[in-house]
Amino acid sequence: MKDIENMVGDSLKNYDKHYMTNKEIRKFKKDILGMLFALMFLVSGIIYSKLFKDQTVVTSFIYILGIIVISVPIFVTAIKGLIDKELKHSMEILVSIAIIVAILDNQYTVAILIPVILTFVHFLEEKSIMGGREAIEGLKKMQSSTAILFTDGKTNNVDAKSLKIDDVIVIMPGMALPIDGEVVNGISSIDEKSLTGEPLAKTVVVGDKVYAGTTNIQGVIRVKVNKQFEDTSFQKIVKLLEDGENIKLPETHIVDKFMKYYIPLAIVVSIIVWIFSQNISRAIAVLVVSCPCGHMLISSAPMIAALSNATKKGILIKNSSFVEYLSKVNYIVFDKTGTITNGDMLANSYYLQTAKTFDELISIAACVAHNSLHPVSKSIVKLCKNINFDKDYTVNEIIGKGVIGTKNNNEIILGNYRWIKSLGYDLTDEYESTGTTNWVIKNKNIIGCIIFKDTPRDEASEAIQELKKLEIKKTCILTGDNNLAAEKIQNAVGADIMYSELLPEEKLSIVKEAKENYIVGVVGDGINDALALSEAHIGIAMGAMGSDTAIQSSDIALMNNNLNNIPFIIKLSRKTKNIIYQNIILSFTTSLIMIFLAGAGIVTPIFGAFLHNIGAFIVLINSSRIINDNDIK
């Protein structure tokens, strides 16, 4: 017995390459053992019946043992399904009835072979489904479970889960990063393709953020941990992907409603066949081919395929809005800064009022900018790379307006023209036409302003034109920036509508109004547009890697900043929805044909056990068309 178990265990090791979990391996191991012992009892019963033809009781007992070995798990699951009213166990209920009827009719061979064949065919079916999960399951293996801890000039191999915030680790060339952190020493190239889908490596230097699940290509770097293992962006992504496989779609509810009547209907049909044909084998065959394996995969198979395809491009699908709304979206709203534009705000010029030098101006601004995530604040801090500034200010960020910092009796305000003007300061408007202005105030004195210039992403115009080809009725840009700067961006990318000088709540109002007549999608970075992202029929966060806010506030998160992924994900959504509807037709049509053939006596119970999964395989093959990029038209 133990030798057989070991043999089965060894034979399953290769399946680990197909990303099976330990739970799945244990289940398959039990299934194979059940099939082997059932077949052993079947062969023994046949041989015994030939040798001892008059000992029918013993022969029947041998057959019954074989039936018990393979069928008990099916009976248990069927009973559970009847008690809990779980539709997912409808197959076990029908098979259990078929086995019991076969036993009562003394068709022991049929009673053994039906569950054996079904188990074997399901084994092949599960293997096919796992092939669609490769991109998802492969991603889970990208985060290193070990790390090289750097302490007092010495290194030590440790479990990555034991790392604490502010620990420093060494990342050698070729190593996968185990945590999120900041480079504190060295320079290297990091391959982020596993998360973002971007093929080109990214150069990182001291001060740059790096993320778990990415791979160090060249140099040796030291990284300071800023998140523990379980809190990394990578782990959040993995959790989202796992949840994504269980997304319930509206189309699924339609099938579920039908399935409530499917089992009683199948039983009634088998009884009618028995009454009219006076052939119990035909009734058993009807029950066997009625098993709804294909029905259960109608939406799950295409969703797994869509998740696999999206994951390869660094796109996370979080909920059913992907199919329910994105497939019919006809109004796309873009946030401007960091979404339509690169977000690399370049200091185009400046104006000094009480400040003596540009360095003085930006050093004061940096005191309150260094804790902000806004692109303008990040650019100010970059300008102060070689300039010392006070980092001890207590900062309050007012979304869509700016930041206020206080320390002792000092107060610094950094914000846009509209907000600073509303605070009662007398500002000149002559710089508004030259770019995005940010004014610096210290202790009620106007220090000056920094004028920033932002540029559209290279692919922005192409992406918007592609959206129009997809019959998106309107493309809209929302921004808190001044009207002149925003108009330049609108004209450059070809958006239909633009609203400028908006606060977050004003962006929210525009989205609400658009929802009255359109299916609205909002694309943003989750910083100044979290409210709009949440309000839209579907929210899409750009550049979400490392941003928990962006991931949490959106329905779909793009790990990279490629705007061409917006039309791609819309096309993927539409194709996924079409495949689901095709699967409904294919699965139920196949079942009806099989039931007719079984009722006519063309398909026997044993043959039906082989054929009943045709519907499932048709659904899987049809769904697999989503996996490859070339199929997304």
LOZA-633573 format. One record per residue (C-alpha): x, y, z; residue in one letter. Coordinates in steps of 0.02 Angstrom, whole numbers, plus 50000, padded with zeros to 5 digits. Example, Ala and Ser with C-alpha at 12.3 -4.5 7.8 and 13.67 -1.06 7.14 Angstrom:
BEGIN
(site (50615; 49775; 50390); 'A');
(site (50684; 49947; 50357); 'S');
This chain:
BEGIN
(site (50000; 50000; 50000); 'M');
(site (50138; 50123; 50050); 'K');
(site (50237; 50079; 49893); 'D');
(site (50088; 50121; 49784); 'I');
(site (50064; 50287; 49874); 'E');
(site (50247; 50330; 49850); 'N');
(site (50237; 50283; 49666); 'M');
(site (50086; 50396; 49643); 'V');
(site (50171; 50536; 49740); 'G');
(site (50325; 50524; 49627); 'D');
(site (50218; 50527; 49471); 'S');
(site (50138; 50689; 49529); 'L');
(site (50299; 50783; 49558); 'K');
(site (50304; 50837; 49377); 'N');
(site (50135; 50918; 49396); 'Y');
(site (50213; 51043; 49516); 'D');
(site (50286; 51119; 49358); 'K');
(site (50109; 51161; 49310); 'H');
(site (50091; 51264; 49469); 'Y');
(site (49984; 51143; 49569); 'M');
(site (49957; 51185; 49751); 'T');
(site (49991; 51058; 49888); 'N');
(site (49804; 51041; 49913); 'K');
(site (49779; 51001; 49729); 'E');
(site (49921; 50874; 49732); 'I');
(site (49841; 50786; 49883); 'R');
(site (49673; 50782; 49796); 'K');
(site (49744; 50710; 49635); 'F');
(site (49842; 50583; 49736); 'K');
(site (49683; 50523; 49821); 'K');
(site (49591; 50519; 49655); 'D');
(site (49725; 50413; 49571); 'I');
(site (49734; 50293; 49719); 'L');
(site (49544; 50279; 49714); 'G');
(site (49547; 50240; 49528); 'M');
(site (49686; 50111; 49547); 'L');
(site (49600; 50017; 49689); 'F');
(site (49430; 50025; 49605); 'A');
(site (49504; 49950; 49446); 'L');
(site (49593; 49817; 49550); 'M');
(site (49428; 49765; 49629); 'F');
(site (49342; 49770; 49459); 'L');
(site (49472; 49655; 49380); 'V');
(site (49470; 49542; 49534); 'S');
(site (49280; 49530; 49524); 'G');
(site (49284; 49486; 49340); 'I');
(site (49418; 49352; 49367); 'I');
(site (49329; 49281; 49520); 'Y');
(site (49163; 49273; 49426); 'S');
(site (49246; 49172; 49287); 'K');
(site (49330; 49052; 49409); 'L');
(site (49185; 49033; 49531); 'F');
(site (49027; 49061; 49431); 'K');
(site (48911; 49000; 49568); 'D');
(site (48978; 49116; 49705); 'Q');
(site (48885; 49271; 49650); 'T');
(site (48874; 49343; 49827); 'V');
(site (49063; 49349; 49844); 'V');
(site (49081; 49421; 49670); 'T');
(site (48952; 49555; 49711); 'S');
(site (49045; 49595; 49874); 'F');
(site (49208; 49621; 49778); 'I');
(site (49121; 49738; 49656); 'Y');
(site (49038; 49833; 49800); 'I');
(site (49211; 49861; 49878); 'L');
(site (49270; 49936; 49714); 'G');
(site (49116; 50048; 49707); 'I');
(site (49143; 50106; 49887); 'I');
(site (49327; 50149; 49858); 'V');
(site (49292; 50262; 49710); 'I');
(site (49116; 50324; 49751); 'S');
(site (49116; 50369; 49937); 'V');
(site (49198; 50540; 49907); 'P');
(site (49069; 50573; 49770); 'I');
(site (48924; 50521; 49886); 'F');
(site (48990; 50631; 50027); 'V');
(site (49004; 50782; 49912); 'T');
(site (48830; 50749; 49840); 'A');
(site (48752; 50742; 50015); 'I');
(site (48842; 50903; 50059); 'K');
(site (48773; 50982; 49901); 'G');
(site (48596; 50929; 49944); 'L');
(site (48610; 50995; 50122); 'I');
(site (48697; 51158; 50077); 'D');
(site (48606; 51177; 49911); 'K');
(site (48774; 51210; 49826); 'E');
(site (48753; 51215; 49637); 'L');
(site (48936; 51175; 49611); 'K');
(site (48904; 50997; 49673); 'H');
(site (48765; 50959; 49548); 'S');
(site (48880; 50842; 49451); 'M');
(site (48910; 50734; 49605); 'E');
(site (48722; 50726; 49638); 'I');
(site (48683; 50661; 49463); 'L');
(site (48829; 50538; 49463); 'V');
(site (48777; 50472; 49635); 'S');
(site (48601; 50438; 49571); 'I');
(site (48672; 50351; 49417); 'A');
(site (48786; 50241; 49525); 'I');
(site (48644; 50194; 49643); 'I');
(site (48528; 50151; 49498); 'V');
(site (48666; 50044; 49417); 'A');
(site (48693; 49950; 49582); 'I');
(site (48506; 49917; 49602); 'L');
(site (48504; 49847; 49424); 'D');
(site (48658; 49738; 49464); 'N');
(site (48763; 49833; 49336); 'Q');
(site (48917; 49832; 49448); 'Y');
(site (49041; 49857; 49307); 'T');
(site (48948; 50013; 49254); 'V');
(site (48938; 50073; 49436); 'A');
(site (49128; 50062; 49451); 'I');
(site (49180; 50123; 49279); 'L');
(site (49069; 50279; 49278); 'I');
(site (49157; 50363; 49428); 'P');
(site (49328; 50296; 49373); 'V');
(site (49310; 50370; 49198); 'I');
(site (49236; 50532; 49264); 'L');
(site (49380; 50552; 49387); 'T');
(site (49509; 50521; 49251); 'F');
(site (49427; 50643; 49130); 'V');
(site (49415; 50775; 49266); 'H');
(site (49600; 50748; 49299); 'F');
(site (49634; 50797; 49117); 'L');
(site (49510; 50942; 49130); 'E');
(site (49595; 51013; 49285); 'E');
(site (49763; 51000; 49200); 'K');
(site (49695; 51101; 49054); 'S');
(site (49627; 51235; 49172); 'I');
(site (49795; 51245; 49261); 'M');
(site (49877; 51282; 49095); 'G');
(site (49776; 51443; 49089); 'G');
(site (49838; 51491; 49263); 'R');
(site (50023; 51481; 49219); 'E');
(site (50051; 51669; 49207); 'A');
(site (49960; 51696; 49372); 'I');
(site (50038; 51552; 49467); 'E');
(site (50209; 51586; 49393); 'G');
(site (50201; 51764; 49459); 'L');
(site (50177; 51699; 49636); 'K');
(site (50348; 51616; 49628); 'K');
(site (50438; 51777; 49582); 'M');
(site (50457; 51844; 49760); 'Q');
(site (50613; 51774; 49843); 'S');
(site (50581; 51688; 50010); 'S');
(site (50759; 51721; 50072); 'T');
(site (50865; 51877; 50091); 'A');
(site (51044; 51929; 50127); 'I');
(site (51038; 52037; 50283); 'L');
(site (51176; 52169; 50298); 'F');
(site (51222; 52210; 50479); 'T');
(site (51380; 52294; 50544); 'D');
(site (51473; 52260; 50382); 'G');
(site (51428; 52074; 50384); 'K');
(site (51302; 51975; 50282); 'T');
(site (51189; 51835; 50337); 'N');
(site (51058; 51731; 50244); 'N');
(site (50887; 51749; 50327); 'V');
(site (50704; 51709; 50296); 'D');
(site (50629; 51858; 50202); 'A');
(site (50477; 51852; 50316); 'K');
(site (50589; 51893; 50465); 'S');
(site (50645; 52060; 50391); 'L');
(site (50593; 52217; 50485); 'K');
(site (50569; 52395; 50423); 'I');
(site (50737; 52488; 50408); 'D');
(site (50836; 52325; 50392); 'D');
(site (50964; 52334; 50252); 'V');
(site (50983; 52189; 50132); 'I');
(site (51105; 52151; 49991); 'V');
(site (51036; 52111; 49819); 'I');
(site (51158; 52019; 49707); 'M');
(site (51146; 52011; 49515); 'P');
(site (51015; 51884; 49462); 'G');
(site (50922; 51889; 49627); 'M');
(site (50736; 51919; 49643); 'A');
(site (50692; 52054; 49768); 'L');
(site (50603; 51987; 49924); 'P');
(site (50533; 52154; 49986); 'I');
(site (50491; 52334; 49941); 'D');
(site (50625; 52459; 49987); 'G');
(site (50739; 52603; 49940); 'E');
(site (50912; 52589; 49865); 'V');
(site (51041; 52655; 49990); 'V');
(site (51199; 52598; 49902); 'N');
(site (51250; 52551; 49726); 'G');
(site (51178; 52565; 49551); 'I');
(site (51097; 52430; 49447); 'S');
(site (50965; 52383; 49319); 'S');
(site (50803; 52307; 49380); 'I');
(site (50691; 52196; 49273); 'D');
(site (50510; 52241; 49319); 'E');
(site (50429; 52145; 49177); 'K');
(site (50349; 52018; 49294); 'S');
(site (50246; 52158; 49373); 'L');
(site (50231; 52295; 49243); 'T');
(site (50245; 52199; 49079); 'G');
(site (50377; 52324; 49023); 'E');
(site (50517; 52234; 48925); 'P');
(site (50655; 52362; 48960); 'L');
(site (50754; 52357; 49122); 'A');
(site (50749; 52509; 49235); 'K');
(site (50908; 52590; 49302); 'T');
(site (50902; 52621; 49489); 'V');
(site (51018; 52729; 49595); 'V');
(site (51024; 52783; 49777); 'V');
(site (50853; 52849; 49830); 'G');
(site (50753; 52751; 49701); 'D');
(site (50612; 52634; 49754); 'K');
(site (50623; 52449; 49712); 'V');
(site (50490; 52316; 49731); 'Y');
(site (50471; 52134; 49780); 'A');
(site (50450; 52015; 49634); 'G');
(site (50568; 52111; 49520); 'T');
(site (50743; 52049; 49473); 'T');
(site (50913; 52132; 49493); 'N');
(site (51008; 52113; 49330); 'I');
(site (51180; 52192; 49345); 'Q');
(site (51258; 52278; 49495); 'G');
(site (51261; 52241; 49681); 'V');
(site (51144; 52355; 49777); 'I');
(site (51095; 52378; 49958); 'R');
(site (50912; 52409; 49994); 'V');
(site (50830; 52476; 50152); 'K');
(site (50668; 52385; 50190); 'V');
(site (50513; 52497; 50198); 'N');
(site (50379; 52362; 50203); 'K');
(site (50374; 52191; 50284); 'Q');
(site (50358; 52036; 50175); 'F');
(site (50170; 52016; 50191); 'E');
(site (50137; 52202; 50163); 'D');
(site (50233; 52221; 50000); 'T');
(site (50145; 52280; 49843); 'S');
(site (50186; 52110; 49768); 'F');
(site (50089; 52016; 49903); 'Q');
(site (49940; 52131; 49878); 'K');
(site (49949; 52095; 49691); 'I');
(site (49954; 51907; 49721); 'V');
(site (49803; 51920; 49836); 'K');
(site (49708; 52018; 49704); 'L');
(site (49749; 51887; 49572); 'L');
(site (49690; 51746; 49685); 'E');
(site (49528; 51839; 49718); 'D');
(site (49511; 51876; 49533); 'G');
(site (49490; 51692; 49491); 'E');
(site (49331; 51690; 49597); 'N');
(site (49252; 51846; 49523); 'I');
(site (49064; 51823; 49506); 'K');
(site (48998; 51894; 49342); 'L');
(site (48817; 51944; 49305); 'P');
(site (48813; 51809; 49170); 'E');
(site (48855; 51680; 49304); 'T');
(site (48697; 51723; 49401); 'H');
(site (48593; 51684; 49246); 'I');
(site (48673; 51512; 49235); 'V');
(site (48655; 51486; 49423); 'D');
(site (48468; 51522; 49414); 'K');
(site (48448; 51395; 49274); 'F');
(site (48553; 51267; 49369); 'M');
(site (48425; 51266; 49512); 'K');
(site (48306; 51181; 49392); 'Y');
(site (48437; 51083; 49295); 'Y');
(site (48460; 50936; 49415); 'I');
(site (48273; 50902; 49438); 'P');
(site (48251; 50921; 49249); 'L');
(site (48390; 50795; 49213); 'A');
(site (48314; 50671; 49336); 'I');
(site (48141; 50693; 49260); 'V');
(site (48210; 50667; 49084); 'V');
(site (48300; 50507; 49138); 'S');
(site (48139; 50440; 49217); 'I');
(site (48041; 50480; 49058); 'I');
(site (48173; 50391; 48953); 'V');
(site (48163; 50240; 49069); 'W');
(site (47972; 50235; 49060); 'I');
(site (47962; 50247; 48871); 'F');
(site (48113; 50139; 48829); 'S');
(site (48099; 50013; 48972); 'Q');
(site (48289; 50018; 48970); 'N');
(site (48372; 50069; 49133); 'I');
(site (48543; 50087; 49047); 'S');
(site (48476; 50229; 48941); 'R');
(site (48414; 50318; 49097); 'A');
(site (48584; 50297; 49180); 'I');
(site (48669; 50363; 49022); 'A');
(site (48556; 50518; 49025); 'V');
(site (48607; 50553; 49206); 'L');
(site (48792; 50533; 49165); 'V');
(site (48794; 50646; 49011); 'V');
(site (48689; 50776; 49102); 'S');
(site (48833; 50813; 49222); 'C');
(site (48856; 51002; 49201); 'P');
(site (49047; 51011; 49195); 'C');
(site (49048; 51132; 49049); 'G');
(site (48916; 51242; 49131); 'H');
(site (49027; 51267; 49284); 'M');
(site (49167; 51334; 49174); 'L');
(site (49062; 51453; 49070); 'I');
(site (49129; 51610; 49155); 'S');
(site (49273; 51546; 49262); 'S');
(site (49375; 51480; 49114); 'A');
(site (49371; 51643; 49013); 'P');
(site (49404; 51745; 49171); 'M');
(site (49560; 51641; 49210); 'I');
(site (49617; 51664; 49030); 'A');
(site (49585; 51852; 49037); 'A');
(site (49677; 51866; 49204); 'L');
(site (49823; 51771; 49129); 'S');
(site (49832; 51885; 48977); 'N');
(site (49812; 52044; 49080); 'A');
(site (49943; 51989; 49207); 'T');
(site (50074; 51972; 49070); 'K');
(site (50048; 52157; 49031); 'K');
(site (50053; 52212; 49213); 'G');
(site (49864; 52236; 49226); 'I');
(site (49766; 52184; 49381); 'L');
(site (49581; 52146; 49365); 'I');
(site (49497; 52164; 49534); 'K');
(site (49311; 52135; 49511); 'N');
(site (49165; 52101; 49395); 'S');
(site (49164; 52280; 49328); 'S');
(site (49294; 52218; 49204); 'F');
(site (49158; 52126; 49108); 'V');
(site (49001; 52210; 49173); 'E');
(site (49050; 52391; 49134); 'Y');
(site (49215; 52401; 49042); 'L');
(site (49147; 52297; 48898); 'S');
(site (49015; 52432; 48863); 'K');
(site (49106; 52589; 48924); 'V');
(site (49079; 52736; 48805); 'N');
(site (49148; 52887; 48901); 'Y');
(site (49329; 52889; 48961); 'I');
(site (49389; 53021; 49084); 'V');
(site (49576; 53049; 49108); 'F');
(site (49661; 53142; 49248); 'D');
(site (49795; 53252; 49169); 'K');
(site (49951; 53259; 49277); 'T');
(site (50040; 53092; 49285); 'G');
(site (49908; 53005; 49178); 'T');
(site (49893; 53092; 49010); 'I');
(site (50059; 53178; 49045); 'T');
(site (50223; 53104; 49103); 'N');
(site (50208; 53184; 49274); 'G');
(site (50392; 53229; 49270); 'D');
(site (50360; 53411; 49308); 'M');
(site (50509; 53512; 49243); 'L');
(site (50548; 53682; 49318); 'A');
(site (50523; 53789; 49165); 'N');
(site (50553; 53957; 49249); 'S');
(site (50527; 54046; 49414); 'Y');
(site (50481; 54211; 49493); 'Y');
(site (50566; 54281; 49648); 'L');
(site (50471; 54403; 49758); 'Q');
(site (50557; 54405; 49927); 'T');
(site (50677; 54261; 49896); 'A');
(site (50851; 54312; 49843); 'K');
(site (50894; 54157; 49741); 'T');
(site (50811; 54008; 49657); 'F');
(site (50899; 53892; 49781); 'D');
(site (50819; 53985; 49926); 'E');
(site (50648; 53973; 49843); 'L');
(site (50654; 53785; 49813); 'I');
(site (50734; 53745; 49981); 'S');
(site (50588; 53830; 50071); 'I');
(site (50463; 53739; 49958); 'A');
(site (50549; 53571; 49989); 'A');
(site (50521; 53587; 50177); 'C');
(site (50337; 53544; 50149); 'V');
(site (50349; 53453; 49981); 'A');
(site (50457; 53306; 50036); 'H');
(site (50312; 53210; 50116); 'N');
(site (50191; 53235; 49970); 'S');
(site (50157; 53111; 49830); 'L');
(site (50104; 53243; 49704); 'H');
(site (50215; 53253; 49547); 'P');
(site (50249; 53439; 49579); 'V');
(site (50309; 53402; 49755); 'S');
(site (50418; 53260; 49694); 'K');
(site (50497; 53374; 49564); 'S');
(site (50535; 53507; 49695); 'I');
(site (50623; 53379; 49804); 'V');
(site (50725; 53319; 49654); 'K');
(site (50780; 53499; 49623); 'L');
(site (50849; 53501; 49801); 'C');
(site (50955; 53347; 49777); 'K');
(site (51113; 53443; 49823); 'N');
(site (51029; 53573; 49934); 'I');
(site (50997; 53552; 50120); 'N');
(site (50821; 53588; 50182); 'F');
(site (50725; 53566; 50344); 'D');
(site (50629; 53401; 50349); 'K');
(site (50553; 53427; 50522); 'D');
(site (50398; 53523; 50471); 'Y');
(site (50230; 53446; 50516); 'T');
(site (50142; 53438; 50349); 'V');
(site (49957; 53436; 50304); 'N');
(site (49918; 53401; 50121); 'E');
(site (49757; 53476; 50052); 'I');
(site (49715; 53373; 49899); 'I');
(site (49694; 53475; 49741); 'G');
(site (49763; 53632; 49822); 'K');
(site (49934; 53609; 49901); 'G');
(site (50021; 53581; 50068); 'V');
(site (50041; 53676; 50231); 'I');
(site (50186; 53644; 50348); 'G');
(site (50217; 53709; 50524); 'T');
(site (50366; 53706; 50642); 'K');
(site (50370; 53807; 50802); 'N');
(site (50306; 53978; 50748); 'N');
(site (50347; 53956; 50564); 'N');
(site (50219; 53915; 50429); 'E');
(site (50254; 53872; 50247); 'I');
(site (50119; 53857; 50114); 'I');
(site (50150; 53779; 49943); 'L');
(site (50004; 53778; 49822); 'G');
(site (49924; 53821; 49657); 'N');
(site (49875; 53996; 49600); 'Y');
(site (49688; 53974; 49630); 'R');
(site (49707; 53915; 49810); 'W');
(site (49839; 54041; 49863); 'I');
(site (49735; 54179; 49784); 'K');
(site (49583; 54120; 49884); 'S');
(site (49684; 54137; 50044); 'L');
(site (49693; 54324; 50013); 'G');
(site (49867; 54341; 49938); 'Y');
(site (49893; 54469; 49800); 'D');
(site (49968; 54365; 49658); 'L');
(site (50015; 54415; 49483); 'T');
(site (49933; 54310; 49346); 'D');
(site (50061; 54345; 49210); 'E');
(site (50144; 54174; 49234); 'Y');
(site (49984; 54072; 49216); 'E');
(site (50003; 54061; 49027); 'S');
(site (50180; 53992; 49038); 'T');
(site (50146; 53832; 49133); 'G');
(site (50089; 53759; 49299); 'T');
(site (50126; 53885; 49437); 'T');
(site (50156; 53839; 49619); 'N');
(site (50172; 53980; 49742); 'W');
(site (50277; 53977; 49901); 'V');
(site (50222; 54074; 50056); 'I');
(site (50319; 54083; 50219); 'K');
(site (50251; 54170; 50373); 'N');
(site (50125; 54268; 50269); 'K');
(site (50259; 54328; 50147); 'N');
(site (50258; 54283; 49962); 'I');
(site (50427; 54202; 49930); 'I');
(site (50397; 54175; 49744); 'G');
(site (50331; 54045; 49624); 'C');
(site (50400; 53899; 49524); 'I');
(site (50331; 53873; 49349); 'I');
(site (50326; 53692; 49292); 'F');
(site (50304; 53619; 49120); 'K');
(site (50231; 53446; 49090); 'D');
(site (50227; 53349; 48926); 'T');
(site (50102; 53222; 48859); 'P');
(site (50152; 53040; 48859); 'R');
(site (50221; 52984; 48691); 'D');
(site (50078; 52862; 48664); 'E');
(site (49937; 52976; 48730); 'A');
(site (49875; 53035; 48561); 'S');
(site (49884; 52860; 48487); 'E');
(site (49788; 52786; 48634); 'A');
(site (49649; 52916; 48621); 'I');
(site (49632; 52887; 48433); 'Q');
(site (49621; 52700; 48466); 'E');
(site (49483; 52731; 48593); 'L');
(site (49384; 52826; 48462); 'K');
(site (49401; 52676; 48345); 'K');
(site (49324; 52572; 48485); 'L');
(site (49172; 52687; 48475); 'E');
(site (49208; 52778; 48637); 'I');
(site (49091; 52927; 48617); 'K');
(site (49188; 53052; 48721); 'K');
(site (49363; 53068; 48793); 'T');
(site (49383; 53197; 48931); 'C');
(site (49530; 53271; 49029); 'I');
(site (49507; 53333; 49207); 'L');
(site (49641; 53437; 49294); 'T');
(site (49671; 53556; 49436); 'G');
(site (49794; 53648; 49325); 'D');
(site (49760; 53817; 49246); 'N');
(site (49659; 53826; 49086); 'N');
(site (49799; 53881; 48968); 'L');
(site (49917; 53741; 49019); 'A');
(site (49776; 53613; 49010); 'A');
(site (49720; 53672; 48837); 'E');
(site (49894; 53640; 48767); 'K');
(site (49887; 53460; 48828); 'I');
(site (49710; 53435; 48761); 'Q');
(site (49758; 53497; 48588); 'N');
(site (49915; 53391; 48586); 'A');
(site (49826; 53226; 48624); 'V');
(site (49659; 53257; 48537); 'G');
(site (49539; 53236; 48684); 'A');
(site (49358; 53291; 48653); 'D');
(site (49328; 53385; 48815); 'I');
(site (49435; 53469; 48949); 'M');
(site (49392; 53540; 49120); 'Y');
(site (49526; 53639; 49213); 'S');
(site (49559; 53717; 49384); 'E');
(site (49459; 53580; 49471); 'L');
(site (49458; 53522; 49651); 'L');
(site (49436; 53334; 49685); 'P');
(site (49253; 53360; 49731); 'E');
(site (49225; 53454; 49568); 'E');
(site (49301; 53309; 49471); 'K');
(site (49179; 53197; 49565); 'L');
(site (49031; 53305; 49512); 'S');
(site (49081; 53297; 49329); 'I');
(site (49092; 53107; 49335); 'V');
(site (48922; 53095; 49421); 'K');
(site (48844; 53205; 49286); 'E');
(site (48923; 53102; 49146); 'A');
(site (48855; 52941; 49224); 'K');
(site (48678; 53000; 49193); 'E');
(site (48698; 52972; 49006); 'N');
(site (48853; 52864; 48983); 'Y');
(site (48947; 52714; 49049); 'I');
(site (49096; 52805; 49123); 'V');
(site (49273; 52746; 49150); 'G');
(site (49398; 52855; 49245); 'V');
(site (49586; 52837; 49222); 'V');
(site (49699; 52915; 49353); 'G');
(site (49843; 52889; 49474); 'D');
(site (49737; 52880; 49632); 'G');
(site (49814; 53035; 49711); 'I');
(site (49701; 53183; 49669); 'N');
(site (49569; 53077; 49584); 'D');
(site (49527; 52940; 49710); 'A');
(site (49349; 53007; 49728); 'L');
(site (49321; 53008; 49540); 'A');
(site (49396; 52833; 49522); 'L');
(site (49277; 52766; 49654); 'S');
(site (49124; 52853; 49580); 'E');
(site (49149; 52795; 49400); 'A');
(site (49065; 52639; 49332); 'H');
(site (49243; 52576; 49319); 'I');
(site (49401; 52654; 49390); 'G');
(site (49570; 52619; 49312); 'I');
(site (49727; 52665; 49410); 'A');
(site (49885; 52703; 49310); 'M');
(site (50060; 52668; 49375); 'G');
(site (49991; 52577; 49526); 'A');
(site (50150; 52482; 49572); 'M');
(site (50198; 52537; 49746); 'G');
(site (50040; 52639; 49770); 'S');
(site (49918; 52556; 49890); 'D');
(site (49799; 52702; 49870); 'T');
(site (49788; 52680; 49681); 'A');
(site (49759; 52492; 49695); 'I');
(site (49626; 52510; 49830); 'Q');
(site (49527; 52648; 49744); 'S');
(site (49516; 52564; 49573); 'S');
(site (49429; 52418; 49488); 'D');
(site (49577; 52388; 49373); 'I');
(site (49757; 52432; 49415); 'A');
(site (49893; 52456; 49283); 'L');
(site (50065; 52425; 49357); 'M');
(site (50144; 52529; 49218); 'N');
(site (50106; 52698; 49139); 'N');
(site (50072; 52640; 48961); 'N');
(site (49911; 52722; 48900); 'L');
(site (49897; 52595; 48758); 'N');
(site (49843; 52471; 48892); 'N');
(site (49677; 52565; 48907); 'I');
(site (49611; 52517; 48733); 'P');
(site (49690; 52345; 48756); 'F');
(site (49597; 52309; 48918); 'I');
(site (49433; 52369; 48840); 'I');
(site (49458; 52250; 48694); 'K');
(site (49503; 52110; 48815); 'L');
(site (49345; 52144; 48915); 'S');
(site (49235; 52141; 48760); 'R');
(site (49311; 51980; 48698); 'K');
(site (49294; 51900; 48870); 'T');
(site (49109; 51944; 48875); 'K');
(site (49082; 51875; 48699); 'N');
(site (49171; 51714; 48745); 'I');
(site (49060; 51695; 48900); 'I');
(site (48902; 51709; 48793); 'Y');
(site (48976; 51587; 48667); 'Q');
(site (49015; 51466; 48809); 'N');
(site (48834; 51472; 48869); 'I');
(site (48772; 51423; 48696); 'I');
(site (48908; 51292; 48666); 'L');
(site (48891; 51210; 48837); 'S');
(site (48702; 51193; 48840); 'F');
(site (48691; 51143; 48657); 'T');
(site (48820; 51005; 48687); 'T');
(site (48723; 50944; 48839); 'S');
(site (48559; 50936; 48743); 'L');
(site (48639; 50837; 48601); 'I');
(site (48720; 50716; 48725); 'M');
(site (48555; 50692; 48819); 'I');
(site (48465; 50656; 48655); 'F');
(site (48598; 50528; 48602); 'L');
(site (48593; 50445; 48774); 'A');
(site (48402; 50437; 48773); 'G');
(site (48406; 50360; 48599); 'A');
(site (48524; 50224; 48660); 'G');
(site (48667; 50281; 48548); 'I');
(site (48775; 50329; 48697); 'V');
(site (48796; 50197; 48834); 'T');
(site (48829; 50243; 49017); 'P');
(site (49014; 50201; 49005); 'I');
(site (49035; 50290; 48839); 'F');
(site (48937; 50435; 48912); 'G');
(site (49063; 50449; 49055); 'A');
(site (49197; 50481; 48924); 'F');
(site (49091; 50598; 48820); 'L');
(site (49003; 50702; 48954); 'H');
(site (49154; 50815; 48970); 'N');
(site (49152; 50863; 48787); 'I');
(site (49057; 51020; 48837); 'G');
(site (49191; 51064; 48965); 'A');
(site (49332; 51041; 48840); 'F');
(site (49241; 51144; 48709); 'I');
(site (49221; 51283; 48838); 'V');
(site (49405; 51272; 48886); 'L');
(site (49464; 51275; 48705); 'I');
(site (49349; 51421; 48665); 'N');
(site (49408; 51516; 48820); 'S');
(site (49591; 51486; 48780); 'S');
(site (49572; 51604; 48631); 'R');
(site (49584; 51747; 48755); 'I');
(site (49757; 51701; 48820); 'I');
(site (49863; 51762; 48673); 'N');
(site (49885; 51947; 48631); 'D');
(site (49861; 51914; 48445); 'N');
(site (49683; 51857; 48477); 'D');
(site (49629; 52023; 48554); 'I');
(site (49555; 52120; 48410); 'K');
